Amino acid sequence: GAGVSQTPSNKVTEKGKYVELRCDPISGHTALYWYRQSLGQGPEFLIYFQGTGAADDSGLPNDRFFAVRPEGSVSTLKIQRTERGDSAVYLCASSWQGSNSPLHFGNGTRLTVT
Amino acid sequence: GEDVEQSLFLSVREGDSSVINCTYTDSSSTYLYWYKQEPGAGLQLLTYIFSNMDMKQDQRLTVLLNKKDKHLSLRIADTQTGDSAIYFCAEMLDDYKLSFGAGTTVTVRA
């Protein structure tokens, strides 16, 4: 079946603007994750959804970052008042049930804030 | 910095074996993972091992786990040019959250 799909693949925005990044998980996967990967580093955890609720949002760097998953499938990561330091690749992953299940990643959205 | 540590670079001749090493910190991690990332792409799940196992083999891939030393390794037999990529080791924390190393860039030379 289809893998995790992320749109857009690239996003360039100006400092101070608002952006939304979308993730379509693998069908049937109840758990969804957002990670951020900066150049030359491994992915860093942002937030974990189990169904519609955010079970762990401890990785969100500040209150400019917010994510939703209203129907327990598609998720949107929202960044307000973007800063140049937000430039990174934002990776979405899903897993079958969350607990001890392997994560399957999408190809990411490369965000560049100018 | 990351709690999972890996060497940053590995150069290997085509046809030889590659060994990528990793150390992790959480002795309660139930699963440990290896992911592969090619340029401009997301992370591809390569293999994973349950913490009560010492070894897992999957075609050209062999994972060794030394739980006492918190050391994980990935061996790729008969390394090919298509194996050139960044390889990430990750430990699963709290049964759901992956903590990644910085990645090992593997370069396969002819």
Interface residues (C-beta under 8 A of the other chain):
Chain A: V4 Q6 A31 Y33 Y35 G40 Q41 G42 P43 E44 F45 Y48 A55 D56 L91 A93 S95 G98 S99 N100 P102 L103 H104 F105 G106 N107 G108
Chain B: E2 V4 T30 Y31 Y33 Y35 G40 A41 G42 L43 Q44 L45 Y48 F88 A90 M92 D94 D95 Y96 K97 L98 S99 F100 G101 A102 G103
